[in-house]
Amino acid sequence: MNQLLLGIAANPSLPSDLTDRLIAVAIADADADADAADDLASALAHRTDLSRAQTLALAARCDDDAAALVHSGGLTAADIDPATRPRAALALLDAGAAPPEWARRLAEDADAGRRWALASCPDLPPDVTERLAADPDLDVVGELAAFTTPETATRLAGHPHAEVRRAVAANEATPPAVLAALATGACAYPAERCLVCDREEIPFVHDPYCPRPDCDLRAGASCDGSHESTVYDTQLAALQNPATPVEALTGCADHPSVLLRRELAARTGLSPEVCARLATDSDPGVRGELAGNPSLGEPFIRALEADTGYDVRRRLLHHPRIPLDVLTRLADLVTVGPTLLPRIATASAAELADLSTSPTAAVRMLPAERRDLPPAVRDTLAADRDARVAKAVAPHPGLTDTQLRAMVTAHGVQVVAGVAANPDASPTLLADLARHSPPARKALTAIARRADAPAAALIACLRDRKARRPAAGHPTLPASVIAGLLADDDWHVVEAAASNPSLPVGVMREAVAREEARAAAAAGTS
């Protein structure tokens, strides 16, 4: 992979004549170095300034390029022959921008992979849907079941193969009554087959560590004639489907599967009776999912406050309706990290003022994560003596350079990254932060990603391995420095520098000319 050429191919300042030459390189290298040519063509296909001629030249190179150009809006149905560019045709069908005759052609394609891709396309003609529903390849039917209309999903819910029913259970367009039947096993006719009994003599339990290289059965798949593992997977898919009525799922509260009980605990709209059963579940993961359930009522929130099970209290802290008294007690017991909690995001000005004067630093950190604080609250937190609080509020808009410098003086390297992320930090301050001793690596990365970073700060960022990559792509970097980075040992840096819009066009021309000479030499020796 030639990172220099890939970067140049993505450079916004690339002249049109160089785009033509890079397209020619991608075409010439298709046989000599197919992977590199594909990468280059893909980078070019994602440009938004391609001419009509350039778009058609890339589309003629291969089907993958044509499909990428369809996704970027460069090609229409008038430009594509579905017989020679089936992937591009599928991309247009997926976008709803192709004639129905193409769907009919692809439904008869000998390549099952193409029929599988067609099955997930929207608005298929009824006759195409019928054909795919009867496809001899089960994967094609399953893909159709997962994306089809309510009417077809209802019909496929009675398919004799359990795998198709599992796909129907995952389809959000499936009618609620059908999903309820799949979740509870109340289908009119039981499934006749599954992937396990299709291939193995039953009863059979698939070894999770199956040594057969050609075996694609799911780990733990089993069948004793009832297709039990696929029935379980169908229940799981229905539980995860938001269109399934929650009333049909309450029986899972006592299911022996922990995974099913966890999925149930995450569903909104649970009755108080089901919540009570899940709140005392033996698995802390179930109780944790319930604690994070946004529809959980206050009595259960207060009851779960005393739950010391793994992750329960942390999930409770993220509940959008947790009472503030519960939140402040838990904040001193559970590490929250640099996160704006949902309840804090909706706190009133009076609540924010109370929280900002709490005697507990862990509580004061909570409002400090807001970025729309009243000025008085913001300034109070900016002057906080605890570095954790100052670090949290440092990126808040509206803080002056004087306040930001005072925070750095008081707390040193602990707050430098936060100050560097402040949108109102001046270029002079950013340059000083980039030279801070000891260096703050996260600050350097934050500075390198700022559009207003000054050149002096960016040059300092180049000394850090991680910050060097975004700094190399920054247009404020001096042109001579950008050109020097094209020979860097780190290919990420090379690609970033090559894509820098401030890279001199003359340097781009030299790089493309070298690649053309190399391609010509390779062609001469082949």
N, C-alpha and C positions, 0 to 999 in steps of 0.2 A: 504494500500500500504506500503510495507516494503522498505523504501528508502535505508537502509543499504545494503540489498541484491541487489537492483537495481543498486546501485553504484558499488558494487563488480562485478556484472554481466557485467558491461561495462569497468571494469578496464583492461588496456592493459597488466598488469603484471599477470593476473589471470592464474594460472597453469591449464593445460589441465584436470587434475584429479578433480580439483574443478569445472571446467565447467561441467564435467559429473555429479557431485553431485548436482549442481544447476539445471541441466536439470531434474534430478530425483525429486527434490523438486517441480519444476513446474508441473511435471506430477502428483505427489502425491497430490498436493493441488488443482487440477483442479475441484474437487467436493466440498471440504471443503471451499475454498476461491477462487472462480473462477476468480474474478477481479484481485486479487493479483497474481495468477498464470499466468494469461494472460499477465500482465505487466512484470513479470519476464521472461517469454518465449519470449516476444517481444524484451526485452533488449538483451537476449542471441542470438536471431536470427540476430541481427545487428552486431554481432562480425564478424571480417574478418579472424579469425584464427580457425574457427570450422573445426574439422576433418570430414571426410566423414560420419563416424558413428554418430557423434554428430548432423550433419545436418539432417540425416535421422530420428534420434530419435525425434528431434523437429518437423520435418515435419509430423511425424506420430501422434503427439499430437492433432493437430486440423488444420482446413483448413486455418485459419488466419495466423498461424505460417508458413505454407507451402507457402502462398502467399508472406509473408515477405522475406522468403528465396529465392524465385524466384527473387524478386526485388534486392536482394543483390548478386545475381549470384551464389548462392549455390546449386540451383536445376535446372535440365533440364527436358525436356519433358519425358525423359526415366525414371525419378523418380516419375512421377505423374500419377495417375489414375483420369481422368476427372470426372468419375462417383462419386468418393468419395471426391475429392478435386477440386470442380468446381471453387472456387476463385483462387486457384493456377493455374488452367488451363486458366482462364481468364487473369491472370497476364502474363502468357507465350504467349498467343495470342496477348496481347497488346504489348509485346516486339517483336512480329513477330517470335517467336521461338517455335511455336507449329504446329502440322500437321493440314491441313484443315478439316480433319474429326472431330476434336474437335469443330470447329466452327459450323459444321452442327449439332452435338449433342446438343450444347448449344442453337442453334436457335430454337430447339424443346423443350427446357426445360420448365417445367410447371411454374417455378419461373420467373415472369416478370422482377424482379430486375436483374436476371442474363442475360436475353435477352437484357435488357437496357444496361448493362455493355458491352456486346458483341458488341452492335451497334456502339460503339466508337472505336473499335479496327481497326487498319489499315489493308489494303490488304486482306479484306474478300473475299472469293470465290464469284463469281457472283450469284450463286444460293442462297447463304446465304443472300446476300444483297437483293435479290428479296423477299425472305421470310420475312426478317425484315421490308422491305418497306410495306408489306401487313399485318404486325402484328396487332392483334386486340387491343393491348394496345397502345394508342396514344403516351405515353411517349417514348416507344421504337422507334416508327417511327420518333418522334421529335429528339431523340438522334442520330439516323442514319442521319437525314437531316443535323444536325449540324457538322458532321464529315466525311461525305461520299465524294465520288469522284465527279468531275465536271459533269460527265454524269448523275449520279443518282440525284445529286442536281438539275440539270436542270429539270429532270422529276418530282421531288418532289415539285418544285416551282409551279406546277399546281395542287398540292394536294387539294382536296376539303376542307380540314380543315385549317383554318387560322393559327392555332398554328404551324403546320408543316411548313408553308411558313415563319413564323417568324424565325424558326430555320434555314431554308435555307439562310435567309438574314444574319445570323450571321456566316455562314460558309465561311472561306476565300478561299476555293477551288471553290466556286460557280463562274461561268463565269461572267465577268463584265456586259455583256448585260443583263443577268438574274437579277443581283443585281440592275441594273438601273431600270428594269421593276418593281421590288418589291419596290424600293424606291419611285417611282412615281405613283404606282398603275396602271401601264399600262399592267397588265397581261391579257392574252387572255381571261381567264375565271375568274370571281370573285369567291372568296371563298364561300362555302355554309354553313359552320358552324364555330363556335368558342367555346371556353370553356364556355362562358357565356350562349349562347343560347342552348348549350348542356344540361344545368342544370336548367336554369331559364326560366320563361315565359317572353318574351320580349314585350315592352322595359323594360330594367333592368339596374340599376346602382348599383354597389356593394358598400356597406357602407365601407369606409376605416377603420372604427372601428367595423367591423362585430363581433357580439357576439357569432356567431355559432362556437363551438370548432372544428367541423369537416369540416369547409369551408376552401378551399385552393385557392380560386380565388384571383388574385392579387388585391391589394388595388386600388380602383377607376376603376376596370374593368367594362365595359359597353357594351351593344349591343342594337341597335334599329332595327336590321335586316341587318345593313351594317358592323357589327363586328368592330365598330370604334376603340375600345381600342386596339384590337389586330393589326389592320391595323397601328395604331400609333406606337405600339411596333415594328412592322416590319420595319417601316421607321427609327426608332431609331437604330435598329440593323444594318440596311444598312448604316446609317450614321457612325456608329462606326466601320464598317468593312473597313479596308484599301484597299480592293480589289474593292470597289464600285467606279466607275468613278466619279470624283468630279463634272464633267459637269452635271451629273444627279441630283445633290443635290442642285444646286444653287437656286432652287425655295424655299428651306427652309429658305432663308434669310428673307422672309416676313411671315414665318409661325407664327401663334399665340402662339405656344409653345416655351417658353424661353429655355427649355432643348434642343429642336432640333436646335434652333439658336446657342446655345453654342457649341453643337457638330459640327455644320458646321464651326463655327469660328475657331475651332481647326484643321480643315482639311488643309493640305498643298495643294498648287497648285491653290488656289482661284484666280479668275480674279480680276483685279483692281476695276472693277465695283462692284463686290460682297463685296470686302474689304471696299469700300467706304460706302456701305449700312450698313455693320456691325459696322464700326467705329463710326457711329452715332446712334447705337441702343440705345433704352431707358434703357436697362438692363446693369448695369455695369459688370455683369458676362460675358455677350457676348463680351463686349469690352475688358475685361481682358483676355479671351481666345484668342481673336484676337491679343492682345499685346504680348502674348507668342508664337504666331505662327511663327515657324522658317522661313517660306517663305514670311513673311510680308516685304514689301519694305521700304526703308528708308523714303520716304515722309510720309507714314502712321506712322512710328515710331516717327518721329518728331511731327506729329500732335497729337499723343496720349500722348506725354510728358506733355501736359497741362491738361490732363484728371485727375481730382481728384476723380473719382469714385473708389469705394472700390476695391482694389487689382490690378487696372489697371497699376499703375506705378511700383508696385513690380514685376508684370509679365513682364513688359517692361524691367526692369533691367536684367532679366534672358534671354533676347533675345540674341541669339549668334552673331547677326550682328548689335547690337546697336552701333551707333557712340560714340566714347569716350567722346566727349563733352556733349552729352546727358546723358551718364552714370554718369559722374562726377557731373553734376548738380543734378541728381536724387539721387545720393548716400547720399547727405547731407539732403535730404527730406524724404527718405524712409529707414527704418531699414532693413538692409540686413541680419545681423546675421553672424555666422561663416560658410559662404558658399563661395565656389569658383565659381564665376559667369562665364558662358561660354565665354563671351567676354574677360575676364581677363585671362582665361586659354589659349587663343590663342594670347595674346598680345605679341608684339615683345620686345626685350631687351631694346630698346630705349623708348618704351611706358612704360615699367615697371619702368625704371629709372625716367621718368617724374612723374608718379603716386606716386612713393615713396617719392618725395620731395614736394608734394602738401601741401599747407598751411592748408588743411582740413583733420582732423584725419580720418573722415569717408571714405575719398578717399584713404588715405594711408593704411587703413585696407584691401582694396580690393586686392592689390598685395601681401599683407602679407599672404593671404590664399594659395598662390602658394607654392609648395614644390620643385621647380626646379629653384629658382631665381639665377641670377648671384651673385657671392659672395659679390660684392660691395653693391648691392641692399639689399641682405639679412642682411648684417652687419649694414647698415644704419637703416633698420627697427628694428633690434634687439636693437639698442640704442635709439629708439624713446622714447620721454618723455611721450607719451600718453599710459596708461596701456592697452587700447583696441588694439592698434597696436602691442604692445609687446606680448600680449596674443595670437594674431592671428599668429604671426611669430614664437612663442616659439617652436612649434614642428618641425620646419624646420631642415632637416639634415645638418650637417656641422658646426653647432654652437658648440663652445668649452664649456667645463665646466666653464671656467672663464666667458664667455659671459652669460651663463645660470644663474650662481650664481649672476652676476651683475643685471640681470633682476629681480630675486627674491628679491634682496636687494632694488632695486628701486621701485618695484611695489607690493611686498608682496604677499598675498594670491590670488590676482587677476590673477597672472600668473603661480602659482604653478602647476596647473593641466596641462597647456600647456607644461611647462618644463618637467613634469613627462612623457609626451607622446613623448618627443624628443628621437629618436632612438639612439642618440649618448650620452645621459646622462649616466654618469658612475655609477657603483653600489654604490660607496660612496655617490654620489649626491642623488641617489634614496633613500638611507637610511636616509639621512638628510631631504629630502622632506617628507618622511613618518612621521618624528617626528616634522614637522613644527608646530609652534604655532602662530596663531590659526590653527587648522587642516583644510586641504583642502580635503573635502570628495571625490570630483571628482578625485583629484590627487591620493588618496589611491586606488580607483578603477582602475585607469590607471596603477598604479604600480603593483597591484595584477595580472593584465592581461599580464604583460610583461614576456617573456620567460627568460630574463636576470635579473629579480628582485632578489636581495640577500635575504638570510634568515632573516636578521635583519629587512629589510623593510617589508617583508611579515608578520612577527610577529606583527609589528606595525599596519599593515593593518587589522589584525584580530580584532582589537578593534572597527572597524567601521562595522555597521550592513550590509551595502551594499557591501563593499569591502571584507567582511569576506567570502562570497560565492566563488568568484574566487580565493581568497588566499588559501582556504581550498583545492582546487584541484591542487595547484601549486606543481610540483615535487621537487622544491628546499626546501620546508618546511621540517623541521626536522621530522623524522619518529615518534618520541614520541609525537610531537604536532599533527600530522595527526591522530594518534590513539586516542588521547584525544578528537578530534573533532567528533568522531563517536557517542558521547553521547550528542552532541549539541542540544539545544532546537529548532533550525531552521532546518527543514528537508532538505532544499536546501543545507545547510552546510554539513549535514550528508551524503547526496548523493555525493556531490563534494569530500569530504574526502575519502569516500569509493571507488570512482573511481580514486583516486590519484595513479599514477603508483609507487610512493614511499611508499605506504602503505605496511608494512611488510607482507609477505605471511603468517606468523604464525598468525597474527591478522585476516587475511581473513579466515583461517582455523577454528579459534575459532568461528567466526561469523556464518560460514556455519554449523558448528557442532551444535550450539545452535538452528539454524533454523530446522535442521534435527530432533533434539530431540523434538522440538515443534510440527513438522508435525507428528512425530510418536505418540506423546501423543494424538493429535487431532484424528488421525486415530483409536487409541485404544478406545476412548470414543464414537465413532460414531457407 
